[in-house]
Amino acid sequence: MAVAKYHILAGFVTFVLFAAAYFVYFNFFNWEPDLLILLGDYKWLTLGLLLALMGSTIADYDLLYKYLNPWHHRSAVTHSALIPTIVFLTQIFPTPLRDYSMLLVSFMLGFASHLFLDLFPSADIEKLISRGKFDEAIKTVGTSFITGITPEELLSKVDLKKLGGTYNIHFPKKILIGRKWRATLSPNLTRLWLIAHGAVALIYSIFLFAWFAPLL
C-alpha cells in the first residue's frame, strides 16, 4: 500500500486534519474569530498543503540516489526523525522561519503519516478493483495491514517474503545489531523504527501547535 500515490493522499488528508484542528481551536477555544481570516487566505492554504505533501513524500527522495552505493531505498537517513528534527530546531532559535511555525505543523503531520504508512507492505489493489474483484481487493488490504503489525516470527513464509527487500530500513554501512553486522534492520526492528520516528514527528507537530497557536 505504501506507494507514492498513497503517500500523496495521506499528505492531503493530514493537511485537512490540520486545517480542521486550526479552525476548531480558534473558533471554540481562543474566542478570536478574526484570526480565522487565515483560513480564507489562499496563500496560507496553498503553502500549508504544499508543506503537507512535501512532508508526506520527502522520505522517499532517497529513490533519487538509491542506485548510488551505499544508498538504498528506505534509507535510515530519510526514513527517520532526522529531517523533522532539523526543521524543528529552526523554530527554537529566532529565525525568519518562525513566521511559518504553524504551517510546519502540517509538514510534521505529513512526515509522520509517511512513516506510519510504511509499516504496511505494498499491495496492488488498483488492478483488482479495475478487474471488479472488490472482495479480493478488500482482503488484500486486510492482509497487508495484518502483515504490517504482526511480529515476523508469527508470519507465514509467504507473508514474511513481503517484508523483505525494500521494506527494511537500510543503513549506509553495516552496523552491529545484536551479535551480527547488518546493513538493514530486521522486519521487527524496522517496524519499531518507523513507529518510534513517526511518533517523534507527531510529537513535534503537537508541540509546535501548542507553542505557537496561542501566539497568533
N, C-alpha and C positions, 0 to 999 in steps of 0.2 A: 504493500500500500504506500510505502514511503517513497514515492516518486515525485518529480518536480511539480507536476500539476496539483498534487495533493498538498504539498508544502505551500504553494501559492494560495490555494483555497484556505488553508489554515491561517495564513497571514491575513487574509481578508476577514476571516471570522474573528481573529483576535483583535483586529482594529475596530470592528463593530462592537465587540465587548468592551473595549477600552473607551470608545466614544459613549457607550451607554452608561458606564460607570462614572464618567466625567459628568454627564448630564444629570444623573441621579444625585451625585454629590453636591453639585452647585445648586440644583433646584430644590433639594429637600433638606440639606444639612447646612449649607453655607448661607442660605437665605439672601443671596445677592444675585437675583436673576439677570441683572445686567451683564454678568460675566458670560452668560450663555450666548452672547453675541459671537463668541469664538466659534460656536458650532455652525454659525452662518457664514463663517469666513472660509471661502473656497480654498484659499492658500493653506490655511490650517488643516483642512480636511485632506487636501492633496498631499501635503508633506507628511501628515500622520499616516496616511495609507501607504505611501511610498516607504516610510521607515518600517512599518509593519511587514510589508512584503520583502524588504531588504533583510530584516531580521529573520524571517522565516525561510530564506533561501541562502543566506551568506555562508552558512556552514558547508554547503555543497560547492562552494567556489574552489574547493580542493580538487574538483574534477578538472579544473583548468590546467593543473600541473601533476595529475596523478601518474602520468607516464614518465615523469622525470624522477629518476631514482634520487632519494629514497622515499618520495612522497606517494601516498596511496589515497584512494577514496576512504572516507570515514577517518580522516586524519585526527589524531589526538589534539592537534593544534586548533583546527577549525571546529571540531565537534567537542568543544569543552567550554567552560565558562571564561576562557581567556579573553575573547573578544568582548563579551558583556562587561567583564571586569575593567578592561581598558576604557570602555565607554563610560562606565560608572565613575571611574576615577576622575574623569574630566569634569564631573559635577561637584566633586568635593572641593576643588580649588576654583577660585573666581576666574572664569574664562567666558568668552562670548557664547560658548555652547550652553551656558546656564540658561540662556533665554529660551532654549528649546527643551528644557528638562522634562516637561510634561509630555512632549512628543516622544521623548526617548523611552517612556513607559511603553509606548506602542512597539518600539523596536525590541525591547526586552521580552515582551509577551510573544512577539513573533519568533524570536530566537528560541525561547523555551518550548514553543509549540513544535519547532523542528526536531529538537532532541527527543521530546516525548513521542512524537510520531515515528521517529526512527526506531523505537522499541519493537515495532511490528515489521516482519519481513514483507517484501513486495508481493502483491497479489494482483494479477492482471484481470480485474473484474470487468473491465470495459468490453473485452472480447466476449465474455459470457453474456453480458447484458445485450450486446449487439446481436447475439445469436438467439436472444429470447430465453436464455437459460437463467432466469431470475432466481430460482431456488438454489441453483448451484453457485450463483454469484454471492448470495447471502451466506451460504455455507462456507464459501472460500474466505469471506471477510471474517466470519466467526473463527475459522481455523487459524487464520493469521493472527487474530487477537489472542487466542489461546496459546499459540506457539510463542508469541512475544512476551507472555507473562509467566510461562511455565519454566521451571528450572530445567536445564539441559539434561540432567540425569533422569528426568521423568519423561523425556520426549522419545518418540519412536525414531528409528534410523532415518525414515523419510523426512520427518519434521526437523530432525537435527541437521540434515543437509541444507535446509532452508536458512539455517543460522550460520552457515559457513561463508567463506569468501569475504565480500564487502560488508557483510553485516557487522563484523567485529571491528572494534576500534584499532587503528593502525598507529604505530609509533615510527618516527624516522629511523631509529636504531633499536636493536634488541635491548630489552630491559629485563632485569631479574624479577620474575613473578613466581613467588613461592620458591621452588628449587630449580626452576627452569628459566633459561633465557629465551624470551619470546618477542616477536615483532608485533604481535597482536594480543589483545585481551581475549579471554575465552568468552563464549556467549553469555554466561552468567555474569562475569565481571563487566562485560560490555553493557549489559542491562543496568547494572548498578551504576556504572559510569554515566550513562545517559540520564538516569533518574536524578542522580546527585547534581550533575552540572546543569540539567534543566531546572532543578529546584533552585539553584543559585541564581539563575537568570530570572526566575519568577520572583524570588525574594527581592532582587534588585528593583524589579518593576513596582512591587508593592511599596518598597521603601521610598522610591522616587516620588510616587504618587502621594504618599503620606507626608513627605517632606515638603514638596513644592506646591501641592494643591492649595494649602492654606495661605500661601504667599501671593497667590494670583489676585 
